[in-house]
Amino acid sequence: MSQPVALVTGSSRGIGKAIVTQLARDGFRVAVNYYNKMDEEHNRAEAQAVLDAIIAAGGTGIILGADVSTSAGATELVESTIKQLGSLEVLVNNAGINRDQLLIRITDEQWHELIDTNLSSAFYCSKAAVKFMMKKRYGRIINISSVVGMAGNAGQSHYSASKAGLLGFTFSVAKEYGPRGITANAVAPGYIESDMTKNLPPETSSKMAEQIPVGRLGKPEDVAALVAFLASPAAAYINGQVIRVDGGMSI
Ligand SMILES: NC(=O)c1ccc[n+]([C@@H]2O[C@H](COP(=O)([O-])OP(=O)(O)OC[C@H]3O[C@@H](n4cnc5c(N)ncnc54)[C@H](O)[C@@H]3O)[C@@H](O)[C@H]2O)c1
C-alpha cells in the first residue's frame, strides 16, 4: 500500500483532530470530517486549519462536511472519501456528543440524538466502508468508545448506552469481517482534555486527576497514539479488542 487512506469522523477538533494529524504524520492521506449541520462556518474553518497544518507538515488530505448521525450524511461521507482519495484503508468512528442529564430528565428526542450521533453513525459509516474494504480484503475499523461504556456513570445513561453499544458492534464486526482481512477494535478513553470536558468545574477536574494513577488528565494525543498503532500494519493480529486509554483510572 502506498499512501493508504484514512477517514476520521468529527476530526475538526479534540481527539479526532489529534488522530487525523497523527495518521497523516504516519503517511496516510486523510479525510478530515467536520459537522456541517450546526456552526458550519466555524467547523469548516477549524477543519481547514487542521488540513493546512497537515499539508504544512508534508501530508495530504481533504476536508469533508457531513452529519454522520444520518444514514445519508454518513454514507455520502464515506463514498466521497473513496471517490476523492481513491481508496479507504482505515475508518475511525470518532464523532460523538455528550448531553449529561439524569435519566428521568432525558427526553426521547435527546436519547435518539445521542444514540444516532454516537452509535448509529458507526453503523452507517462502517457499512459503507466495509463494502469497499471487502473488495480489497483489507481494512481497519477503530471505534472511539469510552470507559463509561464499560462501567456506566451517573448522569450519562444515554451516553454510556451508546458507548457500550459500540463495543458489541465492534466485537460482531471483528468476527464477521476478520476472515476478510478487516479488523475492528474499540478504544476506550478515560478523562481527556477537550471541548467535551472543558465545562466541568476546575475542582471536579483536579479531584479526578488525583484519582488517576498517572496523576493527570489525558490529552487527545494520548488517544491518537493508540489509534495510530491500531491503524498500522503492526496491529494486524489485534481484532475485536477494547483498549482503555485512561491513565489507569479504571483499575
Ligand atoms: N473527552 C473525553 O474525555 C472523552 C472520553 C471518552 C470518549 N470520548 C469520545 O471521543 C470522541 C471525541 O470527543 P472529544 O472529546 O474530542 O469531543 P469534541 O466535542 O471536542 O469533538 C467531537 C467532534 O465530533 C463532531 N460531531 C458531533 N456530532 C457530529 C455529527 N453528527 N456529524 C459529524 N461530526 C459530529 C464535533 O463537531 C467534534 O468535531 C467522542 O466520541 C467522545 O464521546 C471523549
PDBQT file of the ligand as one rigid body, heavy atoms in Angstrom, charges set to zero:
ROOT
HETATM    1  N1  LIG A 301     -13.078  13.909  26.046  1.00  0.00    +0.000 N 
HETATM    2  C1  LIG A 301     -13.211  12.811  26.755  1.00  0.00    +0.000 C 
HETATM    3  O1  LIG A 301     -12.943  12.772  27.971  1.00  0.00    +0.000 OA
HETATM    4  C2  LIG A 301     -13.702  11.549  26.099  1.00  0.00    +0.000 A 
HETATM    5  C3  LIG A 301     -13.686  10.364  26.848  1.00  0.00    +0.000 A 
HETATM    6  C4  LIG A 301     -14.126   9.181  26.276  1.00  0.00    +0.000 A 
HETATM    7  C5  LIG A 301     -14.581   9.178  24.979  1.00  0.00    +0.000 A 
HETATM    8  N2  LIG A 301     -14.599  10.339  24.257  1.00  0.00    +0.000 N 
HETATM    9  C6  LIG A 301     -15.107  10.269  22.883  1.00  0.00    +0.000 C 
HETATM   10  O2  LIG A 301     -14.127  10.746  21.985  1.00  0.00    +0.000 OA
HETATM   11  C7  LIG A 301     -14.770  11.271  20.824  1.00  0.00    +0.000 C 
HETATM   12  C8  LIG A 301     -14.234  12.671  20.545  1.00  0.00    +0.000 C 
HETATM   13  O3  LIG A 301     -14.594  13.510  21.637  1.00  0.00    +0.000 OA
HETATM   14  P1  LIG A 301     -13.843  14.873  22.014  1.00  0.00    +0.000 P 
HETATM   15  O4  LIG A 301     -13.521  14.799  23.453  1.00  0.00    +0.000 OA
HETATM   16  O5  LIG A 301     -12.760  15.172  21.041  1.00  0.00    +0.000 OA
HETATM   17  O6  LIG A 301     -15.065  15.897  21.877  1.00  0.00    +0.000 OA
HETATM   18  P2  LIG A 301     -15.291  17.158  20.931  1.00  0.00    +0.000 P 
HETATM   19  O7  LIG A 301     -16.637  17.665  21.281  1.00  0.00    +0.000 OA
HETATM   20  O8  LIG A 301     -14.128  18.079  21.020  1.00  0.00    +0.000 OA
HETATM   21  O9  LIG A 301     -15.295  16.525  19.459  1.00  0.00    +0.000 OA
HETATM   22  C9  LIG A 301     -16.373  15.825  18.914  1.00  0.00    +0.000 C 
HETATM   23  C10 LIG A 301     -16.355  16.004  17.417  1.00  0.00    +0.000 C 
HETATM   24  O10 LIG A 301     -17.469  15.300  16.844  1.00  0.00    +0.000 OA
HETATM   25  C11 LIG A 301     -18.106  16.184  15.928  1.00  0.00    +0.000 C 
HETATM   26  N3  LIG A 301     -19.504  15.811  15.730  1.00  0.00    +0.000 N 
HETATM   27  C12 LIG A 301     -20.509  15.814  16.650  1.00  0.00    +0.000 A 
HETATM   28  N4  LIG A 301     -21.663  15.434  16.064  1.00  0.00    +0.000 NA
HETATM   29  C13 LIG A 301     -21.376  15.166  14.769  1.00  0.00    +0.000 A 
HETATM   30  C14 LIG A 301     -22.146  14.731  13.661  1.00  0.00    +0.000 A 
HETATM   31  N5  LIG A 301     -23.452  14.478  13.773  1.00  0.00    +0.000 N 
HETATM   32  N6  LIG A 301     -21.528  14.554  12.454  1.00  0.00    +0.000 NA
HETATM   33  C15 LIG A 301     -20.195  14.812  12.322  1.00  0.00    +0.000 A 
HETATM   34  N7  LIG A 301     -19.414  15.220  13.339  1.00  0.00    +0.000 NA
HETATM   35  C16 LIG A 301     -20.009  15.397  14.541  1.00  0.00    +0.000 A 
HETATM   36  C17 LIG A 301     -17.938  17.569  16.544  1.00  0.00    +0.000 C 
HETATM   37  O11 LIG A 301     -18.168  18.599  15.601  1.00  0.00    +0.000 OA
HETATM   38  C18 LIG A 301     -16.495  17.483  17.024  1.00  0.00    +0.000 C 
HETATM   39  O12 LIG A 301     -15.604  17.770  15.980  1.00  0.00    +0.000 OA
HETATM   40  C19 LIG A 301     -16.271  11.230  21.123  1.00  0.00    +0.000 C 
HETATM   41  O13 LIG A 301     -16.847  10.087  20.530  1.00  0.00    +0.000 OA
HETATM   42  C20 LIG A 301     -16.315  11.124  22.625  1.00  0.00    +0.000 C 
HETATM   43  O14 LIG A 301     -17.508  10.514  23.079  1.00  0.00    +0.000 OA
HETATM   44  C21 LIG A 301     -14.168  11.524  24.798  1.00  0.00    +0.000 A 
ENDROOT
TORSDOF 0
